[in-house]
Amino acid sequence: MTLVSEMNERELIEDFRSFIHTEGKIGPGDDAAVLSDGTVASTDIVSFDRHFPAGMTYEQFGWYAAAVSFSDIASMGARPTGFLAALALPGNLEKQNAYDIMSGIDQCCEYCGTGIIGGDTKPGPGIITGTALGRMDGRKPMLRTGARPDDVICVTGPLGGPAAALMDIEYGLGLEQSRDCLYVPIPRIAEGISMAESGAVTSCMDLSDGLGTALNTICGQSHAGATVEWDFLPKNEYAVKASELTDTPLEQLLFDCGGEYELLFTADKNKLERLYDTELEFHVIGMINDSGRTELIKDGERRKIRYGRY
């Protein structure tokens, strides 16, 4: 008998997909679902015991609970249109803390250009299930499956910040400012819309599960390979400092840790000018190929990029 604890999330989802009945234009297997009328939906669960690191406030926890689903909306190139919040909160939680959680959710919704449209509350251990809704507005959704050989691989911002924050929390490195990106991740809504409108992007995925997992997922679903150049990777300054202070390989901080909410995408190299015209900030980090292998070139050597912890 196999226990759920003996499986990782990817394995469990694939098993579910083998027998469930799906609905919609784009169903399970991407960052968000897209219905035939252009509605986009994504849901995620956060909990006190897994997603509430030391130093985080209840308001920040609420923001985080909304941001993780809005990030999936962003990676499809959709415009947010609403948010559903279902809260299972312990009875011994102070009322003000519950108010702060809802305030954080509300603030993230406002930042993303929308609001709370409903939800539910129940007694529970401290869990929030958030569902973000959006619209494509005629844009073609960006999927995980479209990467092609000779496409460039890009990310929207520096990497390793959340990993640095977690190390600062654990070891007290004096890098308190690194925690902002962990406590209050910013969904890349405007960036995702600009990318989808450009017509240059061939695949996209957010980095909530880390760069290693995202690269392997896009390559696996696109039946492609990838080469990433170490020198091209935008490295968060706090990740560099955390690596130096703890003798932890910087590569581990950039590839292995989740909690990143930048977007990883591939683009037609002949259409890059369209992306530059949008004034989108992004970094080219490598190329897609047909090798079926996902590799990093560092110091003249090739090494396999593995799935991260998540």
N, C-alpha and C positions, 0 to 999 in steps of 0.2 A: 504494500500500500504506500503510495507516494503522498507526502504531506505538502501542503502549499508552501510551508517554510523551506522545503527542499528545492523549490523552483525559483528562478528569477522572474521578474515582471515580464520580460519579453517572451519567455517560454509559456507563461500562464495565458498571456493575451493570444498567442498563436494557437494554443489549444482551444481557447474560447471561440476563436474565429473559425475553427474547423467544424463547428456544429450549430452556431447561432444563425438566425435569419437576419440579414442586414437590410437596411433601407437607405435610400438617398443616392445622390449622384456620386458622392465620395463618402465611403463609410469607414469602419474601423481600419486602422493601419496608418493613418496620417495624423498630423498634429490636431486637426479638427475635422468635423464632418461637414459636408456641404450638401444641402438638400436641392431638389430639382428647381426650386424657386429662387435659389441664390442665397438662402439663409445659411449662416455658418454657426456651428455650435461646438463648444468644447467644455468639458467638465473635469474637475480635479479635486482631490481630497488633501487637506492639510490637517495636522493634529498637533496637540500640545506636546506629545512625547517625542515626535519626530521632527517637527518643523519650528520649534520655539527655542532657538539657541540662547545661551546666557546673554543677558544685556538687552535682548529684544523687548520692546514694550508691547502691551496688548494692542495698541493702535497700529504699530508696525506689523504685528501678526495679522491683523485684519487686512491691511494693505497687501501683504504677501499673499493672503488667501485669494484675493481677487486678481492680483498681478499674474499669478501662474497660469490662470485660464486666459486672461487677455493676451498673454505672450503667444499662446497657441493661435489665437485669432490673428495676431500680427503676422505670424509666420505664413499664414495663408494669403495675406494681402487684403484682409477684410476690414471694414469699418465697424467698430463696436456699436451695438444698438441696445444693449441691456444686460443685466446681470441678475441671476437668481442665487440667493444665499441661504443654505440650509445649515443651521447651527445645532449641534448636540453638545450642550455645555453642562459641566458639573454643578450640582446644586450648591456647593460651597464656594462657588466663584462670586466675588463681590459684584454687585450690580454695576458699579462704575466701570469695572473691567469689561463687562459685557457691552456696555455702551461704547467703550473705547474700541473694541473689536469692530462693531458696526460702523463707527466713525471712520476707521481705517479703510474698511471696504468701500464706504461712500466716497472717500477722498480719491481712492484709486479709480473708481468709476468716473468721477468728475474729470480726473486727469485724462482718462481715455475717451472723453467726450460723450459719456452716456450716464446712466443711473441705475439704481436698483429697481427691478420691476416686480419682485416677489421673493418668496422663499418659505422657510419653515423653521421652527425651533422645537427641540425635544431635549429632555434630560439625557446626558451622555458623558463620555469621558473627556471631552474637549476635542471635537472634530468639526471642521467646516467643509462642506461640499459646495463648491462654487461652480456655477455654469454661466459662461460668457456667451452671448449671442452677437452675431454680426451680419453684415450684408456685403456681397461682392460688388454691388453697384455696376455690374457689367464687366468687371475685371475677371481675368482668368485666374483661378486659384493656383497658388504655387504649391506644388506637391513634393514628396520625397523621391519620386520615381523618374524624374526627367533628366537627370545628369547624363551628359554624353561626352565621349572622348574629345579632348581639346577644349572643353569648357574650362574656364578659370574657377577656382575655389576662393570664396571670399568670406570674411566675417565683418560685422558692423562695428566692432569695438574691441578694446583691450581684453585680454583673457587672464584668468587666474585670480581675480579679485576676491570672489567668494572663498576660494581655497585659502588665500592669505588671511581672510577674516576668521575662518574656523581655526587656523593655527594660532592667530593672535588670542582668540578666546581660550584655547587650550594651554598655551605656553606663556601668555602675558608678554608679548613681544614689544609692546609699546606702539602698536600700529592701529590704534583705536579707529582712526579715520577710514581704515580699510573695511570697516564693518557696514558702512552705508549701503554698499551694493548687495550685501547679504540680507540686511534687514528690510531694505526698501528697493527691491529690483524694479527697473523701469521697463515696462512693456514697449517694444519698438513699433508702436502703432503707425506713426507717420512714415517711418522707414519702410515698413512692410507695404503700405499703400503705394509709396513711390516706386518701390521695386516692382510690384505687380503692374503698375501703370506703364513702366518702361518697356515691357515686352522683351527685356534682355535676359531675365532670370529663368533658368531651366529647372531648378529645384531649390527647395528651401526647408529649413527645420530650425526650431529654436534650440538653444544650448542648455536647456534645463537639466538634461542628463549628462552634460559634459561634452567636450569636443571629441574625445575618442569615440564615444557612443554615437554621436551624431554623424561623424564621418563614416563609420562602419554601417550605420543604418541607411544613409543615402546611397552609399556604394552598393550595399546589398540589395536594396529595393530597385536600384537603377541598373543592376547587373553590370557594374563598372568597377574600376579601380581608381586609386588616387595617389598622388605624390604631393606631400606637403613639405615646404622648405622651412626649416627651423628659423633661419634668419629673417624670414618674412612675417613670422607670427608677431602680432602686437601684444606685448607683454605688460600686464598691469604692474606699475611701479612697486606696489606693496607685495605682489607675488615675488618679484625679484628679491626684495628685502627679506621676506619670510624665508625664502629658499636659502639665502646667505646666512641668516641667523640660526637656522635649524639644521643646516646641511641636508635639507630635503631636496632631491632633484627637481629643478624647475620644470622639467618635462612632466613630472607627476602632477604638479600643481596646475599646469595648463591643460592637460588631457584627461585626467582621471576623476576630477571632482565635479559634481553637479552644482546646481544653483546658479549657473551662468544664464543670463537672459538676453544675451546678444543673439543675432540671427546668423546662422551658417547658410550660405547659398552658393549655387553654381550659376554661371552666366556664360552666354555665348560671347566668346572673345571678340567677335566682329561687331558686337552691339554694345560694347562697354561704354562707348561715348554717350549712349542714351542714359546710362546710370550717372555718369559724370555730370550730365546736363541737369539732373535732378538735384545736384549739390548734396547728394547722399554721402555721408562719411562711411567709408568702408576700406578694407585692406585685402589685397590679393595675397593669398597664402600658398597657392599651389595650382595643380592642374588635374583634371580628370583624364583617365586613360582607360584602355580596355584590358588591363592586366588581371583584373579581379582581385588585386592586392591593394591594401591601404597602407602606405608606407610614409615614413618621415625621413627626410635627408638632413642629417646633422653631422657636421665635421667630416663631410665627404663619405659618410657611411649611410646605408639604408637600413632601417629597422622597422619592424611591423608595428603599426598603431593598433592597440587593442581596445576593446570596449572598456569604458570606465566602470566605476563601482556601481553605477545606477542603471 
